[in-house]
Amino acid sequence: MDFQHQDNGQRGEFYALDSKGQRVAEISYVWDQQDKIIANHTWVDHSLRGQGVARQLLDVLVEFARQKQVKIVPTCSYVDVMFKRDQSFADVHAK
């Protein structure tokens, strides 16, 4: 799935659109200083549930954090649970 990215320096998001241009999945964040982002929301349309789209969004966000050398504060419940389950995110988890 192809994700688009928007970031205005204060907040950002990765998202996917369907063939009609409707948003079907998103993960958003807010900048907290220059070295942290707060992952505050993840949403996937019902039509895509169970297909691993939320995990793909999280992987894209984590790769973004690694490239920017920032940590992620997981306030979104999905991101929080995944950070606790999967130790591969430990390098970007703001503790």
Secondary structure as GFF3:
##gff-version 3
##sequence-region A 1 95
A	DSSP	beta_strand	4	7	.	.	.	ID=ss1
A	DSSP	beta_strand	11	17	.	.	.	ID=ss2
A	DSSP	beta_strand	23	32	.	.	.	ID=ss3
A	DSSP	beta_strand	36	44	.	.	.	ID=ss4
A	DSSP	three_ten_helix	46	48	.	.	.	ID=ss5
A	DSSP	alpha_helix	53	68	.	.	.	ID=ss6
A	DSSP	beta_strand	71	74	.	.	.	ID=ss7
A	DSSP	alpha_helix	77	85	.	.	.	ID=ss8
A	DSSP	three_ten_helix	87	92	.	.	.	ID=ss9
###
